Amino acid sequence: MPDPSGVALVTGASSGIGRHLVQGLAARGMAVAGLARNGERLAAAMDEVAAATGARTLAVAADVTERAAVDEAVARVREELGPVDLLVNNAGVIDAAEEPLWEADPDQWWSVVESHVRGAFLLARAVVPWMVLRNRGRVVDLASGMGVRARPEYSAYSVAKTGLMRMTEALAGALEGLDVRVFDVAPGVVDTPMTRAMPMWAGFTDWTPPERVVELVAAIAAGELDQWSGRFLRAGADDLAVLRATTPQDAARQLRLRPYGDGDPLA
C-alpha cells in the first residue's frame, strides 16, 4: 500500500507547478526531493519548504535529459531520504515561439520533446525498478490538453505531451498486477512564469488553483485513485469524489482513434 508519509521526488521543482507540489506534499507529511537544473534556485526553494513545513527536503541539481545525472540524482535521493514512493515527472520546456513547425528551430524543437519524453523515461528507468522490488509506488506524469488536441503553434509541446501519455499507458500495462501505478495528470492552466510567457494565455484570468493539482497528486500518492492507472486526469475539472467512486471502462481517458462510422475497419 502507498505510504502517505513516504518519499516523493519531483522534477522541475524550483518554480511553477513543481514548486507548488513540493510545498503541498511536504505539508502532507512526505519527505520531498526536488530536482532541477538551477542548483542555487532549487536549494533556496527546498530550504523554504523545509522551514515552512518542518519536512525533510533534499535539493538535487540535475538535467533530466542526461542519463548519468539522473542515475546519480536518484541514487542520492535513495541514500539520503530512502526509496522513492512517489515520482512526479513535471520538468519540461515549451516551444520558443508561437510558429508553425517548419519555422521552428530544429534544435530547440527537439529539446522540448526531449525535456518531457526523454526526461520522464530516464527518471522512470531509474526509479521504477526499486518500486517493483518493493511492490509499492506511484508515478505521475504531468500531462496537458495539448497531448490530445494538438496546437499548431506549439507543435513540439503537443508532440511531447502525446508521447508522454503513450509512455504512461505502456508503463502502466507493464506494471499490471503490481502495486505500482502510473497516471497522467493535466494541471489545467496554472498561473506560472512559463504560462505567463505564452502569448496564447495573454489576458487569461480563469487560472486553475495550484491547490487542485496538489490535491489530485496527493490522492494518487495515497492510493485513492488506483483504478485510473494509465489514464488521463485533469486538475480543476475532475471532481475527486467522482474519481474515487468511478472505475473507468475500456479505453476511457486514453488516446485512441475515433472511427469514422460503423463501417470503419479500425473501429
C-alpha positions in Angstrom: 0.0 0.0 0.0 1.2 3.6 -0.6 2.9 5.3 2.3 1.4 8.8 2.8 4.5 9.8 4.8 6.9 8.3 2.3 9.4 9.9 -0.1 8.4 12.0 -3.1 10.7 13.0 -6.0 9.5 16.0 -8.0 11.3 17.2 -11.1 11.2 20.8 -12.2 10.9 21.6 -8.5 12.4 25.1 -8.2 9.4 27.0 -9.6 5.9 26.9 -11.0 3.8 23.7 -10.6 6.8 21.7 -9.3 7.3 24.2 -6.5 3.7 24.0 -5.5 3.8 20.2 -5.5 6.9 20.2 -3.3 5.3 22.5 -0.8 1.9 20.7 -0.8 3.4 17.2 -0.5 5.8 18.3 2.3 2.9 19.8 4.2 1.1 16.5 4.0 4.0 14.7 5.7 6.1 13.4 2.8 9.9 13.8 2.6 10.4 15.6 -0.7 13.4 15.6 -3.0 13.4 18.3 -5.7 15.3 18.0 -8.9 16.0 20.9 -11.3 18.9 22.3 -13.4 19.4 25.5 -11.5 21.0 24.3 -8.3 21.1 27.7 -6.5 17.4 28.5 -7.1 16.4 24.9 -6.3 18.3 24.9 -3.0 16.6 28.1 -1.9 13.2 26.7 -2.8 13.8 23.4 -0.9 15.1 25.3 2.1 12.0 27.5 2.2 9.8 24.4 2.1 11.7 22.7 4.9 11.4 25.9 7.0 7.7 26.3 6.4 6.6 22.7 6.8 9.3 21.0 9.0 9.6 18.3 6.4 12.7 16.6 5.3 13.8 18.0 1.9 16.6 17.5 -0.5 17.8 19.6 -3.4 19.4 17.7 -6.3 20.7 19.7 -9.3 20.5 17.7 -12.5 19.4 17.9 -16.1 16.6 15.3 -16.6 17.8 14.6 -20.2 21.3 13.4 -19.1 21.3 9.7 -18.2 24.3 9.8 -15.8 23.0 12.8 -14.0 19.6 11.3 -13.5 21.0 8.0 -12.2 23.3 9.8 -9.8 20.4 12.0 -8.6 18.1 9.1 -7.9 20.9 7.2 -6.1 21.5 10.3 -3.9 17.8 10.6 -3.1 17.6 6.9 -2.2 20.7 7.2 0.1 19.7 10.4 1.9 15.9 10.1 2.1 15.1 6.5 1.2 13.4 4.7 -1.7 11.0 6.8 -3.7 7.3 6.2 -3.2 6.1 8.9 -5.5 7.7 10.1 -8.7 6.3 13.3 -10.3 7.7 13.9 -13.8 7.0 17.7 -14.0 10.1 19.0 -15.7 9.9 20.3 -19.3 10.1 23.3 -21.5 7.9 24.9 -24.1 8.3 25.9 -27.8 10.4 29.1 -28.0 7.8 30.9 -30.1 4.3 30.5 -31.4 5.1 29.5 -35.0 4.3 26.6 -37.4 6.5 23.6 -37.3 8.5 24.4 -40.5 9.6 27.8 -39.0 10.8 26.3 -35.7 14.5 26.0 -34.8 15.2 22.2 -35.1 17.4 22.0 -32.1 15.0 24.0 -29.8 12.1 22.0 -31.1 13.7 18.7 -30.3 14.9 19.9 -26.9 11.3 20.4 -26.0 10.4 16.8 -26.9 13.5 15.5 -25.0 12.8 17.5 -21.9 9.4 15.8 -21.5 9.8 12.4 -23.0 13.5 11.5 -22.5 13.4 13.1 -19.1 10.4 11.1 -17.9 11.8 8.0 -19.4 15.2 8.3 -17.7 13.5 9.1 -14.3 11.1 6.1 -14.6 14.0 3.9 -15.7 16.0 4.9 -12.6 13.1 4.8 -10.1 10.5 2.2 -11.1 12.8 -0.9 -10.7 13.0 -0.1 -7.0 9.3 0.4 -6.8 8.8 -3.1 -8.4 11.3 -4.6 -5.9 9.2 -3.2 -3.0 5.9 -3.7 -4.8 4.9 -0.2 -3.9 5.0 3.1 -5.7 3.1 5.7 -7.8 4.3 7.7 -10.8 2.6 10.9 -12.0 3.5 12.3 -15.5 2.4 15.9 -15.9 0.1 15.9 -19.0 -1.6 18.6 -21.0 -4.7 19.1 -23.1 -2.3 19.7 -26.0 -1.4 16.0 -25.8 -4.9 15.1 -27.0 -5.6 18.2 -29.1 -2.5 19.5 -30.8 -1.9 23.2 -31.1 -0.2 24.0 -34.4 1.7 26.9 -32.9 3.1 24.6 -30.2 3.9 21.5 -32.2 6.9 20.4 -30.1 5.0 20.6 -26.8 2.0 18.8 -28.4 4.2 16.0 -29.6 6.0 15.8 -26.3 2.8 15.6 -24.2 1.3 13.0 -26.6 4.4 10.9 -26.4 4.4 11.2 -22.6 0.8 9.9 -22.5 1.8 6.8 -24.6 4.7 6.2 -22.2 2.3 6.4 -19.2 0.0 3.8 -20.7 2.8 1.5 -21.8 4.4 1.6 -18.3 1.0 1.0 -16.6 0.5 -2.0 -18.8 3.9 -3.4 -17.9 3.2 -3.0 -14.2 -0.2 -4.6 -14.3 -0.7 -6.9 -11.3 1.7 -4.9 -9.1 1.0 -2.2 -6.5 2.9 0.3 -8.7 0.6 2.6 -10.7 1.2 5.4 -13.3 -1.0 8.4 -14.1 -1.3 11.3 -16.5 -2.3 14.4 -14.6 -3.1 17.6 -16.6 -2.8 20.6 -14.3 -5.1 22.9 -16.3 -3.9 26.5 -16.8 -1.9 27.3 -13.6 -0.5 30.8 -13.2 3.2 30.2 -13.6 6.1 32.0 -15.2 6.0 29.6 -18.1 2.3 30.1 -18.7 2.6 33.8 -18.4 5.3 33.7 -21.1 3.0 32.1 -23.6 1.2 34.6 -25.9 -1.9 32.3 -26.1 -2.6 33.0 -22.5 -2.3 36.8 -22.6 -5.1 38.3 -20.7 -6.3 35.0 -19.3 -7.7 35.1 -15.8 -9.5 31.8 -15.1 -6.5 30.1 -13.6 -6.6 26.6 -12.2 -5.7 26.9 -8.5 -2.4 25.0 -7.9 -4.0 23.5 -4.8 -6.2 21.4 -7.1 -3.1 19.9 -8.7 -1.6 19.2 -5.3 -4.9 17.6 -4.1 -5.1 15.3 -7.1 -1.4 14.2 -6.9 -1.8 13.6 -3.1 -4.8 11.4 -3.7 -2.8 9.4 -6.2 0.1 9.1 -3.7 -2.4 7.8 -1.1 -3.7 5.1 -3.4 -7.1 6.6 -3.7 -7.3 6.6 -7.5 -5.6 3.3 -8.4 -8.3 2.3 -10.8 -7.3 5.3 -13.1 -3.8 4.0 -13.6 -2.7 4.5 -17.2 -5.3 7.2 -17.8 -5.7 11.0 -18.1 -6.9 13.1 -15.2 -7.5 16.9 -15.2 -7.0 19.0 -12.1 -9.6 21.7 -11.6 -12.1 19.9 -13.9 -12.2 16.4 -12.4 -14.0 16.1 -9.1 -12.0 13.9 -6.6 -15.1 12.4 -5.1 -16.4 11.3 -8.5 -12.9 9.9 -9.4 -12.8 7.9 -6.2 -16.2 6.4 -6.9 -15.7 5.7 -10.6 -14.0 2.8 -12.3 -13.3 3.6 -15.9 -14.1 1.0 -18.6 -12.5 0.1 -21.9 -10.3 2.9 -23.3 -11.9 5.7 -21.2 -9.4 8.6 -20.8 -6.8 7.0 -23.1 -5.6 8.1 -26.5 -7.5 6.3 -29.3 -8.5 6.7 -32.9 -12.2 7.6 -33.3 -13.9 5.5 -36.0 -15.4 7.4 -38.9 -18.5 5.3 -38.8 -19.9 1.8 -38.1 -18.2 0.5 -41.2 -14.7 1.7 -40.2 -12.5 -1.4 -40.3 -10.4 0.0 -37.4 -13.4 0.5 -35.1 
